[in-house]
Amino acid sequence: GLVALGVELVASGGTATALRDAGLDVADVADLTQSPEMLGGRVKPLHPKVHGGILARRDLAEDRADLEANAIGTIDLVVVNLYPFEETVAQPGVAYADAIEKIDIGGPSMVRSAAKNHEYVGVLCSPNDYESVLAELRADGGLSATTRRQLALKAFRSTARYDAAIQQWLGEELADEQEATLPPSFI
């Protein structure tokens, strides 16, 4: 649906592969940043060309000048499905190292950047919102301020739940420090 609207897709790793396998044209984040994925995929979208494009305030001359000086384009919609941390640690006998590798860093960083800058950027972190956002984009050519604000709230709730699940699991792994975990109501 986004491609039909003329949206340029940029993705990394498995997402880029899945989009290509679906027959879609997608640019690699590495092409955008001119930096390779490194450290076994741990460092992909953590780059000024990504976060600058998300965080730029379009109405500030200083931000526009920074974008131009650094050849950074704006990013108007961020779609992230976080690594399946909770599903991973729910598996019986999951190895500690495997759980650690399912802690998403770039995804929550992009989600938080987009949610912070929701005045200009839409953020999707749940497939449940895809159809309604696509319908609004088709009908109106963009997302309303109310929609962007609602999506930002969902995004911050999503990253809060994600971080709460990580700290809960780590607290359980470090039983002698379990009192440092958040109450279950935060999860």
N, C-alpha and C positions, 0 to 999 in steps of 0.2 A: 503494500500500500504506500509506503513512504517513497519507494522508487518511482511509482506511478505519479507521485506529486513532484518529482524532480529533485528529491532529497539525495544528496551525496552521502553514501554510507562509508563510515570509517570504523574499522574494528581491528581487534588483535587476536592472536592465538586461535583457540578453538571456535570462537565466534566468527572470525573471518572465514575459517574453513567451512563452517556450517552454512554461512551465507553463500559462499561460492558453490558449495554442493547443491544448494537450492537454486542455482542458476542466476544469482544476483551479482552485479558488479559492485565490488567493495574495495576500497583502498585500505592498505595496511597502516596501522598507527605508525609503524616504523618509517613508512614513506612520508607521512606528515611530519614526524619529528626529525627525520634524518638521523635517527639513533636506533641501533638494533635492539631487539629484545635481548635481555641478558639475565644472568644469574638464574638460569633455568626457568625463565618466564616470569620471575618475580618483579622485574622492572619492565613495564610496557608503557602504560599511559601516564606515568609519573614524569611529566615533562612540561616546561612552560608553554610549548606550542599547543598542548592539550588544555592545560588548566588556564592559561591566558585566554584562549579562545572561549572557554566556558565562563570565566570570571569577569571578563571585560564589561564595563558599564558603557553601553552604546551611546549614551547621551553626554558622556564626559570627554571633552577634547583631549585631555591628558591620556585617557585610556586608549582612545582611537589613535593617538600619536604613538603610543607604545606598541600597539598592534602593528601599525605601519612600519615603524622602525625595526621591528623584529620579524617581519613577514609572517604575522600570525593572523589567520582567519578566524572569524567568529564561529562558535558552535552553538546552535539554537535549541537543540534537543539532545538530551543524554538518555540513553536506554541501557540499563545495567541490570543483569541478573547476577546477584552475588554468588560466589562459590558456595557449594552446598555444605557449609560447615556443620550445621545441626544434623543433617542426614548422615554425614560422615561419622561424627562422634556417637551417633545412636547405634551404629553397627557394633555388634558384640566383638570384643577383642581388637578393635581398631588400634593400630600402632600410633604411638605418640607423634612420631615424625609425619605420618600420613595426616593426622588431624591438624598439625601445625601448617602443613602445606595447603590445607583448605581454608586457611584464614586469608580472606581477600583483603588486599591493601589498596590497589588501584581502583577497584570498583567503588568501595565506600568513599574514597577520596573524590572521585568524579561525581558521585551522587551528592555528597555534601557541597562540593563547589557549585553544582547546578542548583541545588536547593537554596543555597545562600544567595545566588544571583537569579532567583526566580522572577524578578522583575523583567528579565530578558530571556530566560532560558527555561524550557520545560524539562522535567525529569521524570522518567518512568523507571520504577524499580519493581513493578508487578505486572505480569502478563494480563492480569484482570483489568488493567486500565488501557490496554492497547487499542481495543476497538473503539472506545469512547473518544480517545484522543485522536485516532485516525479519522473518525467521523467529524470531529470538530475542525481538524485541519482541512478536510475535504470541503466542509460547508463554509468555513470562515477564512481559510487561508492562513490561519495561525491559531494560537491558543489565547484565550482571554486571560486577563490578569487574575481573575477568580480561579480559573482552572490551574494556572501555574502556581498559585498560592496553595491550593488544595494538594496538588502533586508534591510541592515542597514539604508540606506537613507530613504526608505519607512517607516521603523520603527520609526525613529526620526520624520518624518513628521506626522505619525499617532499619536504619543504621544503629539506632539505639537498641533495638531488639537483638540485632546481630552481635553488637559488642557485649550486651548482657549475656548472651549465650556463650560467647567466648570466655568471658571472665568466670562464668559459672562453671564451665568445664575445667578451666585451668585451676580454679579453686578446689574442685573435686580431685584433680590430679595431684595437687599439693595439699593433701589432707591436713597437715599441721597449720596451714594458713587459711583454712576454710572459713574462719570467721571474717575474713576480708572480702568475701563474696557479697554481691548485692542480694537483697531479698528476692525470692521467686516472683514477686509481683512486678518486678521490672522486666521480666522475660516475656 
